[in-house]
Amino acid sequence: MAKSKLLRMDNIGIVVESLDAAIDFFTEVGLKLEGRAVIEGEWSGRVTGVAGQRVEIAMMVTPDGHSRIELSRFLTPPVVSDHRTAPVNALGYLRAMFAVEDIDELAERLISKGATLVGEVVQYENSYRLCYIRGAEGILIGLAEAIGKK
């Protein structure tokens, strides 16, 4: 039997408390809302291992159409833990990194909408300027601007 090959990464999933706040945050980052739906039924619980789940989701897509973030708000059952304030050296999912044209402009715009700069904007060698931003719902993202690409 031939070994199956990976085709692509479809999306990253993030569980949120306020779907609208998370949609607004990722829209400000530059993603577009592709669609919203309620997912429920016996089949969905079999996939996730959470029986009886009812989840409202929103799919956000990057401008190039290749990457997506699936935002999920559990209607039932209630969430069981909260990692939104975990420091960047906590185990588990950390962040999604986005390549941007102008890191200073986007960081300032996100901060003006209530996000916080985690550390500072730094330069890595002669390659990138980087920062971490904590936005709505405590969602942690990274921004990367290639040096000399403006």
C-alpha positions in Angstrom: 0.0 0.0 0.0 1.3 3.4 -1.0 2.0 5.9 1.8 -0.6 8.8 1.8 0.9 12.2 1.3 0.0 15.4 3.1 -1.9 17.8 0.8 -2.1 21.0 2.9 -3.0 22.4 6.3 -6.7 23.4 6.2 -7.0 25.4 9.4 -6.1 26.1 13.0 -9.0 25.9 15.5 -9.4 28.3 18.4 -12.1 28.0 21.0 -13.5 31.4 22.1 -16.1 32.8 24.4 -17.2 35.7 22.2 -17.3 34.8 18.5 -18.1 38.4 17.5 -15.0 39.8 19.4 -12.7 37.2 17.8 -14.1 37.8 14.3 -13.6 41.5 14.8 -10.0 40.9 15.9 -9.0 38.7 13.0 -10.8 41.0 10.6 -8.6 43.8 11.9 -5.6 41.6 11.4 -6.6 41.2 7.7 -8.5 37.9 7.5 -12.0 37.8 6.0 -15.1 36.0 7.4 -15.8 33.1 5.1 -18.8 31.8 6.9 -20.6 31.0 10.1 -22.6 27.9 11.1 -23.8 25.9 14.0 -22.3 22.4 14.1 -24.2 19.7 16.1 -25.3 16.2 15.9 -24.1 12.8 16.9 -21.5 12.7 14.1 -19.7 15.9 15.4 -19.3 14.5 18.9 -17.8 11.3 17.4 -15.2 13.4 15.7 -14.2 15.5 18.7 -14.9 13.1 21.5 -17.3 15.6 23.1 -20.8 14.0 23.1 -23.8 16.3 22.8 -21.8 19.2 21.5 -23.4 22.2 19.9 -20.8 24.6 18.5 -21.1 27.9 16.6 -18.2 28.3 14.3 -16.8 31.1 12.1 -14.2 30.4 9.4 -11.7 33.2 8.8 -9.5 33.1 5.7 -6.3 34.9 4.8 -6.2 37.3 1.8 -4.4 34.7 -0.4 -7.2 32.1 0.3 -4.7 29.4 1.5 -4.9 29.6 5.3 -7.9 29.6 7.6 -8.7 29.9 11.3 -11.8 28.2 12.6 -13.2 30.0 15.6 -15.5 27.9 17.8 -17.9 28.9 20.5 -19.3 26.0 22.5 -23.0 26.4 23.2 -23.1 23.0 24.9 -21.4 21.5 26.8 -19.7 24.4 28.7 -15.9 24.9 28.3 -13.8 23.0 30.8 -10.7 25.1 31.1 -9.3 28.5 30.1 -5.8 29.0 28.7 -6.3 32.6 27.5 -3.8 34.1 29.9 -1.2 31.4 29.7 2.3 32.8 29.3 4.1 32.2 26.0 6.2 29.4 27.6 3.2 27.3 28.5 2.8 23.9 27.0 0.4 23.4 24.1 -0.8 25.7 21.3 1.1 28.9 21.3 0.1 31.2 18.4 -0.5 31.7 14.7 2.2 33.8 12.9 1.1 36.2 10.1 3.4 37.7 7.5 2.6 41.4 7.2 3.7 44.3 5.1 4.0 46.9 7.9 4.4 45.5 11.4 4.4 49.0 13.0 1.1 50.1 11.4 -0.7 46.8 12.1 0.5 46.6 15.7 -0.5 50.2 16.4 -3.9 49.6 14.8 -4.5 46.4 16.9 -3.4 48.1 20.1 -5.8 51.0 19.4 -8.6 48.4 19.3 -7.6 47.0 22.7 -4.9 44.4 21.9 -1.6 44.4 23.8 1.9 44.1 22.7 3.3 41.1 24.6 7.0 42.1 24.6 8.3 44.5 22.0 8.9 44.6 18.2 12.4 43.2 17.6 14.6 42.5 14.7 15.9 39.0 14.0 19.2 39.3 12.1 18.7 40.9 8.7 15.6 38.8 8.0 12.5 39.9 10.0 11.0 42.3 12.4 8.7 40.3 14.8 6.3 40.7 17.7 3.6 38.9 19.6 0.2 40.5 20.1 -2.5 39.4 22.5 -5.9 40.4 21.2 -9.6 39.7 21.8 -10.3 36.6 23.9 -6.6 36.5 24.9 -5.7 35.1 21.5 -2.0 35.3 20.9 -0.7 36.0 17.4 2.7 36.7 16.0 3.4 39.3 13.3 6.5 39.0 11.0 7.6 41.7 8.5 10.4 40.6 6.1 13.1 43.2 6.2 13.5 45.0 2.9 10.2 43.8 1.5 8.1 47.0 1.9 
